[in-house]
Amino acid sequence: MLKLAVIVSGGGTNLQALIDRIELNKLPNVKIEVVISSNRNAYALERAKQHGIAAEAIVKKEYESLGQFEEAFLGLIDRYQVDLVVLAGCLLIIPAIVVQSYKNRIINVHPSLIPSFCGDGFYGLKVHEAVLARGVKVTGATVHFVDDGTDTGPIILQKAVLVRDGDTAELLQQRVMEQAEWELLPEAVHLIAENKIVIENNVVMIKK
């Protein structure tokens, strides 16, 4: 059984995609142990509670120092003894001590085709606004492992989504979620649960 901690900041639509797959028995060897939010008002916490999943919030500004927050964050994840940390719409920069403690055990879904429109400052609607401003014809989503950089870890899966004439950032965001993110994230978790992922020279190889 692959036990997950899902880290969120907002509504939790990617979390819901995972929950739906699990409840449909399409991820038979996967269990979400806890949902952790960087925002106490995130609707994702309500989604977790509705499905009987432990829901926790940890807010950086409530701690006296960055070090205290980072230790508390790591301790919270450790408490649930999870195998994989899934960043699903998480706007929090994951502390280095967490990345080091869970090396190659943290994955993230990013709403573009990395290495385009990624890195510092590219999150949420900002990604889609940049895509439209540049006038690219194809965007998409990427699931990757998290390392010490920003969106620089080994890529697991990608899926392209066409940009349409008349798209707004909001329309494009919704289509990328529906056509790519909600498909890729559960598939990546499935591959990891089935031990089909191998990392060689910072490149993911998927075993048949």
Secondary structure per residue as TSV (DSSP state, phi and psi in degrees):
chain	resnum	aa	ss	phi	psi
A	1	M	-	360.0	124.0
A	2	L	E	-89.3	116.8
A	3	K	E	-98.4	128.8
A	4	L	E	-110.2	145.6
A	5	A	E	-111.4	123.7
A	6	V	E	-105.5	122.6
A	7	I	E	-102.7	128.8
A	8	V	E	-135.3	169.2
A	9	S	S	-135.7	-15.4
A	10	G	S	-136.5	-128.0
A	11	G	S	-70.9	-29.9
A	12	G	-	85.0	35.1
A	13	T	H	-69.3	-36.1
A	14	N	H	-68.5	-35.4
A	15	L	H	-59.0	-45.0
A	16	Q	H	-62.3	-36.7
A	17	A	H	-60.7	-39.2
A	18	L	H	-68.7	-45.4
A	19	I	H	-58.8	-45.1
A	20	D	H	-60.6	-44.8
A	21	R	H	-63.3	-40.8
A	22	I	H	-64.9	-44.3
A	23	E	H	-71.1	-23.0
A	24	L	T	-87.0	4.1
A	25	N	T	63.0	28.0
A	26	K	S	-91.8	-7.3
A	27	L	S	-128.0	70.8
A	28	P	T	-66.2	-22.8
A	29	N	T	-109.9	30.1
A	30	V	E	-128.6	138.8
A	31	K	E	-138.5	134.0
A	32	I	E	-86.7	112.2
A	33	E	E	-79.2	-38.1
A	34	V	E	-156.3	146.3
A	35	V	E	-110.9	126.5
A	36	I	E	-118.7	127.8
A	37	S	E	-115.9	142.7
A	38	S	S	-84.7	1.1
A	39	N	S	-134.6	118.6
A	40	R	T	-64.2	-21.6
A	41	N	T	-98.8	9.1
A	42	A	-	-65.6	132.6
A	43	Y	H	-65.8	-21.8
A	44	A	H	-56.4	-32.9
A	45	L	H	-64.9	-37.5
A	46	E	H	-67.7	-40.0
A	47	R	H	-57.0	-44.4
A	48	A	H	-60.6	-48.3
A	49	K	H	-61.7	-37.6
A	50	Q	H	-63.3	-22.5
A	51	H	T	-111.4	17.6
A	52	G	T	70.2	27.5
A	53	I	-	-104.1	137.6
A	54	A	E	-57.7	136.2
A	55	A	E	-126.1	126.1
A	56	E	E	-130.2	150.3
A	57	A	E	-126.1	139.8
A	58	I	-	-139.3	120.9
A	59	V	-	-117.5	121.2
A	60	K	G	-55.7	-42.3
A	61	K	G	-69.3	-10.9
A	62	E	G	-83.4	-3.3
A	63	Y	S	-105.5	148.1
A	64	E	S	-69.5	-29.1
A	65	S	S	-142.4	160.8
A	66	L	H	-63.1	-39.1
A	67	G	H	-60.8	-41.7
A	68	Q	H	-63.6	-42.5
A	69	F	H	-62.7	-45.8
A	70	E	H	-63.0	-41.7
A	71	E	H	-64.8	-40.0
A	72	A	H	-67.4	-38.7
A	73	F	H	-63.4	-47.6
A	74	L	H	-62.8	-43.1
A	75	G	H	-61.6	-36.8
A	76	L	H	-65.4	-44.4
A	77	I	H	-65.2	-45.5
A	78	D	H	-57.9	-35.5
A	79	R	H	-58.5	-30.4
A	80	Y	T	-93.1	-0.8
A	81	Q	T	50.2	54.6
A	82	V	-	-90.8	160.2
A	83	D	S	-95.0	-29.2
A	84	L	E	-142.7	136.0
A	85	V	E	-104.4	125.4
A	86	V	E	-114.2	118.7
A	87	L	E	-90.1	112.3
A	88	A	S	-124.4	84.5
A	89	G	S	76.0	40.5
A	90	C	-	-98.2	121.8
A	91	L	-	-94.7	-2.6
A	92	L	S	-81.7	137.1
A	93	I	-	-76.5	120.5
A	94	I	-	-70.8	127.0
A	95	P	-	-57.5	145.2
A	96	A	H	-58.4	-35.1
A	97	I	H	-66.5	-28.8
A	98	V	H	-73.8	-44.4
A	99	V	H	-59.8	-42.3
A	100	Q	H	-68.7	-40.3
A	101	S	H	-70.1	-27.8
A	102	Y	T	-118.8	44.5
A	103	K	T	-56.9	128.8
A	104	N	T	59.5	23.0
A	105	R	-	-129.6	20.4
A	106	I	E	-127.5	128.7
A	107	I	E	-123.5	155.2
A	108	N	E	-136.6	146.6
A	109	V	E	-106.6	127.4
A	110	H	E	-120.5	136.7
A	111	P	S	-84.7	46.7
A	112	S	S	-157.3	173.6
A	113	L	-	-89.5	92.8
A	114	I	T	-57.2	136.3
A	115	P	T	-93.0	13.2
A	116	S	T	-82.2	142.4
A	117	F	T	52.7	52.0
A	118	C	-	-141.9	177.7
A	119	G	S	94.9	-166.6
A	120	D	T	-57.8	130.7
A	121	G	T	88.7	-10.8
A	122	F	-	-99.3	99.2
A	123	Y	-	-153.2	155.0
A	124	G	T	54.5	-139.5
A	125	L	H	-63.4	-25.4
A	126	K	H	-57.3	-35.2
A	127	V	H	-62.1	-48.9
A	128	H	H	-71.3	-32.8
A	129	E	H	-63.3	-40.3
A	130	A	H	-68.6	-38.2
A	131	V	H	-59.8	-47.5
A	132	L	H	-68.0	-38.7
A	133	A	H	-64.7	-32.8
A	134	R	H	-80.8	-20.5
A	135	G	T	78.2	23.3
A	136	V	-	-68.8	156.4
A	137	K	S	-99.7	-17.3
A	138	V	E	-134.0	130.0
A	139	T	E	-126.2	-152.4
A	140	G	E	157.1	-151.3
A	141	A	E	-144.4	158.9
A	142	T	E	-136.6	137.5
A	143	V	E	-110.8	129.0
A	144	H	E	-142.1	160.3
A	145	F	E	-73.9	151.8
A	146	V	-	-97.5	129.6
A	147	D	-	-123.4	-159.8
A	148	D	S	-72.1	-16.4
A	149	G	S	-92.3	-173.6
A	150	T	S	-104.1	109.8
A	151	D	S	62.5	32.7
A	152	T	-	-111.2	-2.2
A	153	G	S	-73.6	167.2
A	154	P	-	-55.4	134.8
A	155	I	E	-82.6	130.6
A	156	I	E	-94.8	-54.1
A	157	L	E	-144.1	149.7
A	158	Q	E	-139.6	152.4
A	159	K	E	-144.7	134.5
A	160	A	E	-86.7	147.9
A	161	V	E	-134.8	131.1
A	162	L	E	-73.0	140.1
A	163	V	-	-88.8	132.0
A	164	R	-	-106.3	151.2
A	165	D	T	-58.7	135.7
A	166	G	T	87.6	-0.6
A	167	D	-	-61.6	139.0
A	168	T	-	-100.6	168.5
A	169	A	H	-60.3	-37.9
A	170	E	H	-67.6	-43.2
A	171	L	H	-63.3	-42.7
A	172	L	H	-67.6	-40.7
A	173	Q	H	-57.9	-45.4
A	174	Q	H	-64.0	-42.3
A	175	R	H	-68.9	-37.5
A	176	V	H	-64.6	-39.4
A	177	M	I	-63.3	-50.7
A	178	E	I	-66.4	-42.4
A	179	Q	I	-88.6	-22.6
A	180	A	I	-126.5	-61.3
A	181	E	I	-58.4	-47.6
A	182	W	H	-69.4	-16.4
A	183	E	H	-91.9	-44.8
A	184	L	H	-68.5	-43.2
A	185	L	H	-63.1	-49.6
A	186	P	H	-61.4	-35.7
A	187	E	H	-65.8	-40.7
A	188	A	H	-63.8	-42.5
A	189	V	H	-61.6	-41.3
A	190	H	H	-60.7	-45.2
A	191	L	H	-61.1	-40.5
A	192	I	H	-68.4	-41.2
A	193	A	H	-62.6	-31.4
A	194	E	T	-90.8	7.6
A	195	N	T	56.4	40.8
A	196	K	-	-101.7	5.0
A	197	I	E	-105.0	129.0
A	198	V	E	-128.9	135.3
A	199	I	E	-107.6	121.6
A	200	E	E	-129.3	119.7
A	201	N	T	54.8	42.7
A	202	N	T	68.1	18.0
A	203	V	E	-121.2	133.8
A	204	V	E	-82.5	129.3
A	205	M	E	-111.2	133.9
A	206	I	E	-105.9	118.3
A	207	K	-	-73.3	142.6
A	208	K	-	-78.4	360.0
